[in-house]
Amino acid sequence: MVKVFAKNISNKQVMATDGTEIGILNNVVMDIKSGKLEDLIIKPDIGLDTSKYPMEGQYLKIPFRAVRSVKDYIVVDRAFISEQA
């Protein structure tokens, strides 16, 4: 994946590969020792059925390895997320 600065993904819309708008990126979880991103913390859209997603409090917790692209949206693999819920 191409390198992207954190400030460029802050508050970016997150969408699933099936076109579902999931929410807005709120934060990321990083392994301090390795520097690898582990999870995206997403504020879910109001109309989203969150029962199909892994939650941490009021936020969705999506594994970073589900990310497929970062452009106008952050696109995550819906099939991979459903397995984690």
Phi and psi restraints in degrees (range 20) as a CNS / XPLOR table:
assign (resid 1 and name C) (resid 2 and name N)
       (resid 2 and name CA) (resid 2 and name C) 1.0 -68.4 20.0 2
assign (resid 2 and name N) (resid 2 and name CA)
       (resid 2 and name C) (resid 3 and name N) 1.0 146.9 20.0 2
assign (resid 2 and name C) (resid 3 and name N)
       (resid 3 and name CA) (resid 3 and name C) 1.0 -71.2 20.0 2
assign (resid 3 and name N) (resid 3 and name CA)
       (resid 3 and name C) (resid 4 and name N) 1.0 137.6 20.0 2
assign (resid 3 and name C) (resid 4 and name N)
       (resid 4 and name CA) (resid 4 and name C) 1.0 -135.8 20.0 2
assign (resid 4 and name N) (resid 4 and name CA)
       (resid 4 and name C) (resid 5 and name N) 1.0 134.3 20.0 2
assign (resid 4 and name C) (resid 5 and name N)
       (resid 5 and name CA) (resid 5 and name C) 1.0 -73.4 20.0 2
assign (resid 5 and name N) (resid 5 and name CA)
       (resid 5 and name C) (resid 6 and name N) 1.0 142.9 20.0 2
assign (resid 5 and name C) (resid 6 and name N)
       (resid 6 and name CA) (resid 6 and name C) 1.0 -57.5 20.0 2
assign (resid 6 and name N) (resid 6 and name CA)
       (resid 6 and name C) (resid 7 and name N) 1.0 -37.2 20.0 2
assign (resid 6 and name C) (resid 7 and name N)
       (resid 7 and name CA) (resid 7 and name C) 1.0 -65.3 20.0 2
assign (resid 7 and name N) (resid 7 and name CA)
       (resid 7 and name C) (resid 8 and name N) 1.0 -21.8 20.0 2
assign (resid 7 and name C) (resid 8 and name N)
       (resid 8 and name CA) (resid 8 and name C) 1.0 -81.2 20.0 2
assign (resid 8 and name N) (resid 8 and name CA)
       (resid 8 and name C) (resid 9 and name N) 1.0 -15.0 20.0 2
assign (resid 8 and name C) (resid 9 and name N)
       (resid 9 and name CA) (resid 9 and name C) 1.0 -107.9 20.0 2
assign (resid 9 and name N) (resid 9 and name CA)
       (resid 9 and name C) (resid 10 and name N) 1.0 -8.9 20.0 2
assign (resid 9 and name C) (resid 10 and name N)
       (resid 10 and name CA) (resid 10 and name C) 1.0 -58.6 20.0 2
assign (resid 10 and name N) (resid 10 and name CA)
       (resid 10 and name C) (resid 11 and name N) 1.0 131.2 20.0 2
assign (resid 10 and name C) (resid 11 and name N)
       (resid 11 and name CA) (resid 11 and name C) 1.0 61.1 20.0 2
assign (resid 11 and name N) (resid 11 and name CA)
       (resid 11 and name C) (resid 12 and name N) 1.0 25.4 20.0 2
assign (resid 11 and name C) (resid 12 and name N)
       (resid 12 and name CA) (resid 12 and name C) 1.0 -86.1 20.0 2
assign (resid 12 and name N) (resid 12 and name CA)
       (resid 12 and name C) (resid 13 and name N) 1.0 143.8 20.0 2
assign (resid 12 and name C) (resid 13 and name N)
       (resid 13 and name CA) (resid 13 and name C) 1.0 -67.0 20.0 2
assign (resid 13 and name N) (resid 13 and name CA)
       (resid 13 and name C) (resid 14 and name N) 1.0 138.8 20.0 2
assign (resid 13 and name C) (resid 14 and name N)
       (resid 14 and name CA) (resid 14 and name C) 1.0 -111.3 20.0 2
assign (resid 14 and name N) (resid 14 and name CA)
       (resid 14 and name C) (resid 15 and name N) 1.0 130.9 20.0 2
assign (resid 14 and name C) (resid 15 and name N)
       (resid 15 and name CA) (resid 15 and name C) 1.0 -130.4 20.0 2
assign (resid 15 and name N) (resid 15 and name CA)
       (resid 15 and name C) (resid 16 and name N) 1.0 144.5 20.0 2
assign (resid 15 and name C) (resid 16 and name N)
       (resid 16 and name CA) (resid 16 and name C) 1.0 -82.9 20.0 2
assign (resid 16 and name N) (resid 16 and name CA)
       (resid 16 and name C) (resid 17 and name N) 1.0 161.4 20.0 2
assign (resid 16 and name C) (resid 17 and name N)
       (resid 17 and name CA) (resid 17 and name C) 1.0 -62.6 20.0 2
assign (resid 17 and name N) (resid 17 and name CA)
       (resid 17 and name C) (resid 18 and name N) 1.0 -18.9 20.0 2
assign (resid 17 and name C) (resid 18 and name N)
       (resid 18 and name CA) (resid 18 and name C) 1.0 -90.1 20.0 2
assign (resid 18 and name N) (resid 18 and name CA)
       (resid 18 and name C) (resid 19 and name N) 1.0 5.0 20.0 2
assign (resid 18 and name C) (resid 19 and name N)
       (resid 19 and name CA) (resid 19 and name C) 1.0 95.1 20.0 2
assign (resid 19 and name N) (resid 19 and name CA)
       (resid 19 and name C) (resid 20 and name N) 1.0 -5.7 20.0 2
assign (resid 19 and name C) (resid 20 and name N)
       (resid 20 and name CA) (resid 20 and name C) 1.0 -66.6 20.0 2
assign (resid 20 and name N) (resid 20 and name CA)
       (resid 20 and name C) (resid 21 and name N) 1.0 127.1 20.0 2
assign (resid 20 and name C) (resid 21 and name N)
       (resid 21 and name CA) (resid 21 and name C) 1.0 -81.2 20.0 2
assign (resid 21 and name N) (resid 21 and name CA)
       (resid 21 and name C) (resid 22 and name N) 1.0 117.1 20.0 2
assign (resid 21 and name C) (resid 22 and name N)
       (resid 22 and name CA) (resid 22 and name C) 1.0 -87.7 20.0 2
assign (resid 22 and name N) (resid 22 and name CA)
       (resid 22 and name C) (resid 23 and name N) 1.0 -47.1 20.0 2
assign (resid 22 and name C) (resid 23 and name N)
       (resid 23 and name CA) (resid 23 and name C) 1.0 164.5 20.0 2
assign (resid 23 and name N) (resid 23 and name CA)
       (resid 23 and name C) (resid 24 and name N) 1.0 -158.3 20.0 2
assign (resid 23 and name C) (resid 24 and name N)
       (resid 24 and name CA) (resid 24 and name C) 1.0 -114.2 20.0 2
assign (resid 24 and name N) (resid 24 and name CA)
       (resid 24 and name C) (resid 25 and name N) 1.0 133.0 20.0 2
assign (resid 24 and name C) (resid 25 and name N)
       (resid 25 and name CA) (resid 25 and name C) 1.0 -62.4 20.0 2
assign (resid 25 and name N) (resid 25 and name CA)
       (resid 25 and name C) (resid 26 and name N) 1.0 124.3 20.0 2
assign (resid 25 and name C) (resid 26 and name N)
       (resid 26 and name CA) (resid 26 and name C) 1.0 -101.3 20.0 2
assign (resid 26 and name N) (resid 26 and name CA)
       (resid 26 and name C) (resid 27 and name N) 1.0 -38.9 20.0 2
assign (resid 26 and name C) (resid 27 and name N)
       (resid 27 and name CA) (resid 27 and name C) 1.0 -163.6 20.0 2
assign (resid 27 and name N) (resid 27 and name CA)
       (resid 27 and name C) (resid 28 and name N) 1.0 171.3 20.0 2
assign (resid 27 and name C) (resid 28 and name N)
       (resid 28 and name CA) (resid 28 and name C) 1.0 -130.1 20.0 2
assign (resid 28 and name N) (resid 28 and name CA)
       (resid 28 and name C) (resid 29 and name N) 1.0 152.4 20.0 2
assign (resid 28 and name C) (resid 29 and name N)
       (resid 29 and name CA) (resid 29 and name C) 1.0 -109.9 20.0 2
assign (resid 29 and name N) (resid 29 and name CA)
       (resid 29 and name C) (resid 30 and name N) 1.0 129.2 20.0 2
assign (resid 29 and name C) (resid 30 and name N)
       (resid 30 and name CA) (resid 30 and name C) 1.0 -125.7 20.0 2
assign (resid 30 and name N) (resid 30 and name CA)
       (resid 30 and name C) (resid 31 and name N) 1.0 141.6 20.0 2
assign (resid 30 and name C) (resid 31 and name N)
       (resid 31 and name CA) (resid 31 and name C) 1.0 -78.5 20.0 2
assign (resid 31 and name N) (resid 31 and name CA)
       (resid 31 and name C) (resid 32 and name N) 1.0 116.3 20.0 2
assign (resid 31 and name C) (resid 32 and name N)
       (resid 32 and name CA) (resid 32 and name C) 1.0 -63.9 20.0 2
assign (resid 32 and name N) (resid 32 and name CA)
       (resid 32 and name C) (resid 33 and name N) 1.0 -36.7 20.0 2
assign (resid 32 and name C) (resid 33 and name N)
       (resid 33 and name CA) (resid 33 and name C) 1.0 -70.4 20.0 2
assign (resid 33 and name N) (resid 33 and name CA)
       (resid 33 and name C) (resid 34 and name N) 1.0 -44.5 20.0 2
assign (resid 33 and name C) (resid 34 and name N)
       (resid 34 and name CA) (resid 34 and name C) 1.0 -93.3 20.0 2
assign (resid 34 and name N) (resid 34 and name CA)
       (resid 34 and name C) (resid 35 and name N) 1.0 -23.6 20.0 2
assign (resid 34 and name C) (resid 35 and name N)
       (resid 35 and name CA) (resid 35 and name C) 1.0 81.4 20.0 2
assign (resid 35 and name N) (resid 35 and name CA)
       (resid 35 and name C) (resid 36 and name N) 1.0 4.8 20.0 2
assign (resid 35 and name C) (resid 36 and name N)
       (resid 36 and name CA) (resid 36 and name C) 1.0 -83.2 20.0 2
assign (resid 36 and name N) (resid 36 and name CA)
       (resid 36 and name C) (resid 37 and name N) 1.0 141.6 20.0 2
assign (resid 36 and name C) (resid 37 and name N)
       (resid 37 and name CA) (resid 37 and name C) 1.0 -74.7 20.0 2
assign (resid 37 and name N) (resid 37 and name CA)
       (resid 37 and name C) (resid 38 and name N) 1.0 134.8 20.0 2
assign (resid 37 and name C) (resid 38 and name N)
       (resid 38 and name CA) (resid 38 and name C) 1.0 -107.0 20.0 2
assign (resid 38 and name N) (resid 38 and name CA)
       (resid 38 and name C) (resid 39 and name N) 1.0 -45.5 20.0 2
assign (resid 38 and name C) (resid 39 and name N)
       (resid 39 and name CA) (resid 39 and name C) 1.0 -141.9 20.0 2
assign (resid 39 and name N) (resid 39 and name CA)
       (resid 39 and name C) (resid 40 and name N) 1.0 153.7 20.0 2
assign (resid 39 and name C) (resid 40 and name N)
       (resid 40 and name CA) (resid 40 and name C) 1.0 -102.7 20.0 2
assign (resid 40 and name N) (resid 40 and name CA)
       (resid 40 and name C) (resid 41 and name N) 1.0 135.0 20.0 2
assign (resid 40 and name C) (resid 41 and name N)
       (resid 41 and name CA) (resid 41 and name C) 1.0 -106.3 20.0 2
assign (resid 41 and name N) (resid 41 and name CA)
       (resid 41 and name C) (resid 42 and name N) 1.0 117.8 20.0 2
assign (resid 41 and name C) (resid 42 and name N)
       (resid 42 and name CA) (resid 42 and name C) 1.0 -122.0 20.0 2
assign (resid 42 and name N) (resid 42 and name CA)
       (resid 42 and name C) (resid 43 and name N) 1.0 132.0 20.0 2
assign (resid 42 and name C) (resid 43 and name N)
       (resid 43 and name CA) (resid 43 and name C) 1.0 -80.6 20.0 2
assign (resid 43 and name N) (resid 43 and name CA)
       (resid 43 and name C) (resid 44 and name N) 1.0 114.6 20.0 2
assign (resid 43 and name C) (resid 44 and name N)
       (resid 44 and name CA) (resid 44 and name C) 1.0 -69.6 20.0 2
assign (resid 44 and name N) (resid 44 and name CA)
       (resid 44 and name C) (resid 45 and name N) 1.0 149.3 20.0 2
assign (resid 44 and name C) (resid 45 and name N)
       (resid 45 and name CA) (resid 45 and name C) 1.0 -61.1 20.0 2
assign (resid 45 and name N) (resid 45 and name CA)
       (resid 45 and name C) (resid 46 and name N) 1.0 150.8 20.0 2
assign (resid 45 and name C) (resid 46 and name N)
       (resid 46 and name CA) (resid 46 and name C) 1.0 -57.8 20.0 2
assign (resid 46 and name N) (resid 46 and name CA)
       (resid 46 and name C) (resid 47 and name N) 1.0 -42.6 20.0 2
assign (resid 46 and name C) (resid 47 and name N)
       (resid 47 and name CA) (resid 47 and name C) 1.0 -85.2 20.0 2
assign (resid 47 and name N) (resid 47 and name CA)
       (resid 47 and name C) (resid 48 and name N) 1.0 1.3 20.0 2
assign (resid 47 and name C) (resid 48 and name N)
       (resid 48 and name CA) (resid 48 and name C) 1.0 -75.3 20.0 2
assign (resid 48 and name N) (resid 48 and name CA)
       (resid 48 and name C) (resid 49 and name N) 1.0 134.3 20.0 2
assign (resid 48 and name C) (resid 49 and name N)
       (resid 49 and name CA) (resid 49 and name C) 1.0 -79.0 20.0 2
assign (resid 49 and name N) (resid 49 and name CA)
       (resid 49 and name C) (resid 50 and name N) 1.0 99.4 20.0 2
assign (resid 49 and name C) (resid 50 and name N)
       (resid 50 and name CA) (resid 50 and name C) 1.0 -76.9 20.0 2
assign (resid 50 and name N) (resid 50 and name CA)
       (resid 50 and name C) (resid 51 and name N) 1.0 -6.5 20.0 2
assign (resid 50 and name C) (resid 51 and name N)
       (resid 51 and name CA) (resid 51 and name C) 1.0 -65.7 20.0 2
assign (resid 51 and name N) (resid 51 and name CA)
       (resid 51 and name C) (resid 52 and name N) 1.0 -17.2 20.0 2
assign (resid 51 and name C) (resid 52 and name N)
       (resid 52 and name CA) (resid 52 and name C) 1.0 -94.4 20.0 2
assign (resid 52 and name N) (resid 52 and name CA)
       (resid 52 and name C) (resid 53 and name N) 1.0 6.9 20.0 2
assign (resid 52 and name C) (resid 53 and name N)
       (resid 53 and name CA) (resid 53 and name C) 1.0 -129.2 20.0 2
assign (resid 53 and name N) (resid 53 and name CA)
       (resid 53 and name C) (resid 54 and name N) 1.0 148.7 20.0 2
assign (resid 53 and name C) (resid 54 and name N)
       (resid 54 and name CA) (resid 54 and name C) 1.0 -69.0 20.0 2
assign (resid 54 and name N) (resid 54 and name CA)
       (resid 54 and name C) (resid 55 and name N) 1.0 133.9 20.0 2
assign (resid 54 and name C) (resid 55 and name N)
       (resid 55 and name CA) (resid 55 and name C) 1.0 -116.3 20.0 2
assign (resid 55 and name N) (resid 55 and name CA)
       (resid 55 and name C) (resid 56 and name N) 1.0 152.1 20.0 2
assign (resid 55 and name C) (resid 56 and name N)
       (resid 56 and name CA) (resid 56 and name C) 1.0 -136.6 20.0 2
assign (resid 56 and name N) (resid 56 and name CA)
       (resid 56 and name C) (resid 57 and name N) 1.0 98.6 20.0 2
assign (resid 56 and name C) (resid 57 and name N)
       (resid 57 and name CA) (resid 57 and name C) 1.0 68.3 20.0 2
assign (resid 57 and name N) (resid 57 and name CA)
       (resid 57 and name C) (resid 58 and name N) 1.0 -126.9 20.0 2
assign (resid 57 and name C) (resid 58 and name N)
       (resid 58 and name CA) (resid 58 and name C) 1.0 -93.6 20.0 2
assign (resid 58 and name N) (resid 58 and name CA)
       (resid 58 and name C) (resid 59 and name N) 1.0 5.8 20.0 2
assign (resid 58 and name C) (resid 59 and name N)
       (resid 59 and name CA) (resid 59 and name C) 1.0 -114.9 20.0 2
assign (resid 59 and name N) (resid 59 and name CA)
       (resid 59 and name C) (resid 60 and name N) 1.0 152.5 20.0 2
assign (resid 59 and name C) (resid 60 and name N)
       (resid 60 and name CA) (resid 60 and name C) 1.0 -82.8 20.0 2
assign (resid 60 and name N) (resid 60 and name CA)
       (resid 60 and name C) (resid 61 and name N) 1.0 143.0 20.0 2
assign (resid 60 and name C) (resid 61 and name N)
       (resid 61 and name CA) (resid 61 and name C) 1.0 -119.5 20.0 2
assign (resid 61 and name N) (resid 61 and name CA)
       (resid 61 and name C) (resid 62 and name N) 1.0 102.2 20.0 2
assign (resid 61 and name C) (resid 62 and name N)
       (resid 62 and name CA) (resid 62 and name C) 1.0 -104.9 20.0 2
assign (resid 62 and name N) (resid 62 and name CA)
       (resid 62 and name C) (resid 63 and name N) 1.0 126.0 20.0 2
assign (resid 62 and name C) (resid 63 and name N)
       (resid 63 and name CA) (resid 63 and name C) 1.0 -60.2 20.0 2
assign (resid 63 and name N) (resid 63 and name CA)
       (resid 63 and name C) (resid 64 and name N) 1.0 137.5 20.0 2
assign (resid 63 and name C) (resid 64 and name N)
       (resid 64 and name CA) (resid 64 and name C) 1.0 -60.6 20.0 2
assign (resid 64 and name N) (resid 64 and name CA)
       (resid 64 and name C) (resid 65 and name N) 1.0 -30.2 20.0 2
assign (resid 64 and name C) (resid 65 and name N)
       (resid 65 and name CA) (resid 65 and name C) 1.0 -66.5 20.0 2
assign (resid 65 and name N) (resid 65 and name CA)
       (resid 65 and name C) (resid 66 and name N) 1.0 -9.3 20.0 2
assign (resid 65 and name C) (resid 66 and name N)
       (resid 66 and name CA) (resid 66 and name C) 1.0 -80.7 20.0 2
assign (resid 66 and name N) (resid 66 and name CA)
       (resid 66 and name C) (resid 67 and name N) 1.0 -12.4 20.0 2
assign (resid 66 and name C) (resid 67 and name N)
       (resid 67 and name CA) (resid 67 and name C) 1.0 -69.0 20.0 2
assign (resid 67 and name N) (resid 67 and name CA)
       (resid 67 and name C) (resid 68 and name N) 1.0 129.4 20.0 2
assign (resid 67 and name C) (resid 68 and name N)
       (resid 68 and name CA) (resid 68 and name C) 1.0 -107.4 20.0 2
assign (resid 68 and name N) (resid 68 and name CA)
       (resid 68 and name C) (resid 69 and name N) 1.0 -30.5 20.0 2
assign (resid 68 and name C) (resid 69 and name N)
       (resid 69 and name CA) (resid 69 and name C) 1.0 -161.5 20.0 2
assign (resid 69 and name N) (resid 69 and name CA)
       (resid 69 and name C) (resid 70 and name N) 1.0 157.2 20.0 2
assign (resid 69 and name C) (resid 70 and name N)
       (resid 70 and name CA) (resid 70 and name C) 1.0 -132.6 20.0 2
assign (resid 70 and name N) (resid 70 and name CA)
       (resid 70 and name C) (resid 71 and name N) 1.0 106.4 20.0 2
assign (resid 70 and name C) (resid 71 and name N)
       (resid 71 and name CA) (resid 71 and name C) 1.0 -139.5 20.0 2
assign (resid 71 and name N) (resid 71 and name CA)
       (resid 71 and name C) (resid 72 and name N) 1.0 -117.0 20.0 2
assign (resid 71 and name C) (resid 72 and name N)
       (resid 72 and name CA) (resid 72 and name C) 1.0 -66.3 20.0 2
assign (resid 72 and name N) (resid 72 and name CA)
       (resid 72 and name C) (resid 73 and name N) 1.0 -33.3 20.0 2
assign (resid 72 and name C) (resid 73 and name N)
       (resid 73 and name CA) (resid 73 and name C) 1.0 -122.4 20.0 2
assign (resid 73 and name N) (resid 73 and name CA)
       (resid 73 and name C) (resid 74 and name N) 1.0 161.9 20.0 2
assign (resid 73 and name C) (resid 74 and name N)
       (resid 74 and name CA) (resid 74 and name C) 1.0 -93.3 20.0 2
assign (resid 74 and name N) (resid 74 and name CA)
       (resid 74 and name C) (resid 75 and name N) 1.0 118.9 20.0 2
assign (resid 74 and name C) (resid 75 and name N)
       (resid 75 and name CA) (resid 75 and name C) 1.0 -103.0 20.0 2
assign (resid 75 and name N) (resid 75 and name CA)
       (resid 75 and name C) (resid 76 and name N) 1.0 126.3 20.0 2
assign (resid 75 and name C) (resid 76 and name N)
       (resid 76 and name CA) (resid 76 and name C) 1.0 -118.7 20.0 2
assign (resid 76 and name N) (resid 76 and name CA)
       (resid 76 and name C) (resid 77 and name N) 1.0 150.0 20.0 2
assign (resid 76 and name C) (resid 77 and name N)
       (resid 77 and name CA) (resid 77 and name C) 1.0 -75.3 20.0 2
assign (resid 77 and name N) (resid 77 and name CA)
       (resid 77 and name C) (resid 78 and name N) 1.0 110.3 20.0 2
assign (resid 77 and name C) (resid 78 and name N)
       (resid 78 and name CA) (resid 78 and name C) 1.0 -60.6 20.0 2
assign (resid 78 and name N) (resid 78 and name CA)
       (resid 78 and name C) (resid 79 and name N) 1.0 -40.7 20.0 2
assign (resid 78 and name C) (resid 79 and name N)
       (resid 79 and name CA) (resid 79 and name C) 1.0 -62.9 20.0 2
assign (resid 79 and name N) (resid 79 and name CA)
       (resid 79 and name C) (resid 80 and name N) 1.0 -40.3 20.0 2
assign (resid 79 and name C) (resid 80 and name N)
       (resid 80 and name CA) (resid 80 and name C) 1.0 -67.1 20.0 2
assign (resid 80 and name N) (resid 80 and name CA)
       (resid 80 and name C) (resid 81 and name N) 1.0 -39.0 20.0 2
assign (resid 80 and name C) (resid 81 and name N)
       (resid 81 and name CA) (resid 81 and name C) 1.0 -66.0 20.0 2
assign (resid 81 and name N) (resid 81 and name CA)
       (resid 81 and name C) (resid 82 and name N) 1.0 -43.6 20.0 2
assign (resid 81 and name C) (resid 82 and name N)
       (resid 82 and name CA) (resid 82 and name C) 1.0 -59.0 20.0 2
assign (resid 82 and name N) (resid 82 and name CA)
       (resid 82 and name C) (resid 83 and name N) 1.0 -33.1 20.0 2
assign (resid 82 and name C) (resid 83 and name N)
       (resid 83 and name CA) (resid 83 and name C) 1.0 -67.2 20.0 2
assign (resid 83 and name N) (resid 83 and name CA)
       (resid 83 and name C) (resid 84 and name N) 1.0 -29.0 20.0 2
assign (resid 83 and name C) (resid 84 and name N)
       (resid 84 and name CA) (resid 84 and name C) 1.0 -84.7 20.0 2
assign (resid 84 and name N) (resid 84 and name CA)
       (resid 84 and name C) (resid 85 and name N) 1.0 -19.7 20.0 2
